[in-house]
Amino acid sequence: MKPYLAEDYLNSFRAGEERGFEYFFTSYFKRLSFFAHRYISNTDVVEDIISDAFIKIWNKREIFIDEVFLRNYLYRIIRNACLRWLDNQQRHNKHNQLAAFQNETTQETVEQNIIRTETINHIYQALEHLPPACCTIFKKLYIEGKSVKEIATELQLADSTVKNQKLRGLNILRKQLLRVPR
């Protein structure tokens, strides 16, 4: 009986025989593993990539005319699979970072909006406790954004009266808003 040659294993592989598959798997696994580890350090991932590569060549076994073509094909499949895996990891990491950032930003924005809303509510409640003339002047100054002169003209008051009501309103609000709730 003559010894089995590489060409015989290739023919066996192409014919769909297990012996040919085992020969190439055993012959190439370590070197393909070393090659894939140059891209990816995770042994489980590397083994999965190599297993997938052998499934691919098994499904296309009829196209391999010699062992050099088969070997080069394996290296190309594994290199591409490693690069795809790395790309997916990078995309996944970016996605996780973006999601964490958006969640943090969204959470911060929500908290800021709650604080802003509560603060404005306290200010409006405090405004309602001002004397009527003082409240009117204060709203026109700080909510409507009018100047002292515009308010004085509109309400037919002296500029000094508007300024005095503004000062009075600020003093009252300062006392109300700086009170520590118990």
C-alpha positions in Angstrom: 0.0 0.0 0.0 1.4 3.4 -1.0 1.7 6.2 1.5 -0.9 8.9 1.4 0.4 12.1 -0.2 -0.8 15.7 0.1 -2.4 15.4 -3.3 -4.3 12.3 -2.1 -5.6 14.3 0.9 -6.7 17.1 -1.4 -8.6 14.6 -3.6 -10.1 13.1 -0.5 -11.1 16.5 0.7 -12.6 17.5 -2.6 -14.5 14.2 -2.7 -16.1 15.1 0.7 -14.2 12.5 2.7 -13.6 13.1 6.4 -10.0 12.0 6.1 -9.1 14.9 3.8 -10.9 17.4 6.0 -9.1 16.1 9.1 -5.7 16.3 7.4 -6.1 20.0 6.4 -7.7 20.9 9.7 -4.9 19.2 11.7 -2.1 20.5 9.4 -3.3 24.1 9.4 -5.0 24.7 12.7 -1.9 25.8 14.7 -0.5 28.1 12.1 -3.9 29.7 11.4 -4.4 30.1 15.1 -1.0 31.9 15.4 -1.9 34.0 12.3 -5.4 35.0 13.8 -3.8 35.8 17.2 -1.8 38.5 15.5 -5.1 40.3 15.1 -7.2 39.1 18.0 -6.0 38.0 21.4 -9.2 36.2 22.4 -8.6 32.4 21.9 -12.3 31.5 21.8 -12.9 34.0 19.1 -9.9 32.8 17.1 -11.1 29.2 17.3 -14.6 30.2 16.2 -13.1 32.1 13.2 -10.9 29.2 12.2 -13.8 26.8 12.6 -16.0 29.0 10.4 -13.2 29.3 7.8 -13.0 25.5 7.6 -16.8 25.3 7.2 -16.5 27.8 4.3 -13.8 25.9 2.5 -15.7 22.6 3.1 -18.7 24.0 1.4 -16.6 25.1 -1.5 -14.2 22.1 -1.6 -14.6 21.4 -5.3 -12.9 24.7 -6.3 -9.6 23.9 -4.7 -7.2 22.7 -7.4 -4.2 22.4 -5.2 -3.1 22.8 -1.6 -1.5 26.3 -2.2 -4.8 27.7 -3.4 -6.6 26.1 -0.3 -4.0 27.5 2.1 -4.1 31.0 0.6 -7.9 30.9 0.6 -7.9 30.0 4.3 -5.5 32.8 5.2 -7.6 35.3 3.3 -10.9 34.1 5.0 -9.3 34.3 8.4 -7.7 37.7 7.9 -11.0 39.1 6.6 -13.0 37.5 9.5 -10.6 39.0 12.0 -10.8 42.4 10.5 -14.6 42.2 10.5 -14.6 41.1 14.1 -12.3 44.0 15.1 -14.5 46.4 13.2 -17.7 45.1 14.9 -16.0 45.4 18.3 -15.0 48.9 17.6 -18.5 49.8 16.4 -20.0 48.1 19.4 -17.6 50.0 21.7 -18.5 53.3 20.0 -22.1 52.5 20.3 -21.8 51.7 24.0 -19.8 54.9 24.6 -22.3 56.9 22.6 -25.3 55.3 24.4 -23.6 56.0 27.8 -22.9 59.6 26.8 -26.4 60.1 25.5 -27.9 58.5 28.6 -25.6 60.7 30.8 -26.5 63.8 28.8 -30.1 63.0 28.7 -30.1 62.3 32.5 -28.3 65.5 33.1 -30.6 67.4 30.8 -33.7 65.9 32.6 -32.3 66.8 36.0 -31.4 70.4 34.8 -34.9 70.8 33.4 -36.5 69.6 36.6 -34.3 72.0 38.7 -35.0 74.9 36.3 -38.8 74.2 36.4 -38.9 74.0 40.2 -36.8 77.2 40.5 -39.0 79.1 38.1 -42.1 77.8 40.0 -40.7 79.1 43.3 -40.0 82.5 41.7 -43.5 82.7 40.3 -45.0 81.8 43.6 -42.8 84.4 45.3 -43.9 87.0 42.7 -47.6 86.4 43.6 -46.8 87.4 47.2 -45.5 90.9 46.2 -47.7 93.9 46.6 -49.8 94.4 43.4 -47.9 97.5 42.0 -44.6 96.0 42.8 -45.6 92.7 41.2 -46.7 94.4 38.0 -43.4 96.4 37.7 -41.3 93.3 38.5 -43.0 91.2 35.8 -42.6 93.9 33.2 -38.9 94.3 34.1 -37.9 90.7 34.3 -40.4 88.6 32.4 -41.3 91.0 29.6 -37.8 92.5 29.5 -38.9 96.2 29.4 -36.7 99.0 30.6 -37.4 101.3 33.6 -38.2 104.2 31.2 -40.6 102.0 29.1 -42.5 100.9 32.2 -42.6 104.5 33.6 -44.1 105.7 30.4 -46.6 102.8 30.1 -47.8 103.1 33.7 -47.5 106.9 33.8 -45.1 106.8 36.7 -41.9 108.6 37.5 -38.7 106.7 36.7 -37.8 106.9 40.4 -41.1 105.2 41.4 -40.3 102.3 39.1 -36.8 102.0 40.5 -38.1 102.1 44.1 -40.7 99.4 43.3 -38.0 97.3 41.7 -35.7 97.6 44.7 -38.6 96.9 47.1 -39.5 93.7 45.0 -35.9 92.5 45.0 -35.7 92.8 48.8 -39.0 91.0 49.3 -38.1 88.2 46.9 -34.6 87.8 48.3 -36.1 87.2 51.8 -38.7 84.8 50.5 -36.4 82.8 48.2 -33.5 82.7 50.6 -35.6 81.3 53.4 -34.6 77.7 54.1 -37.6 75.4 53.8 -38.1 73.4 57.0 
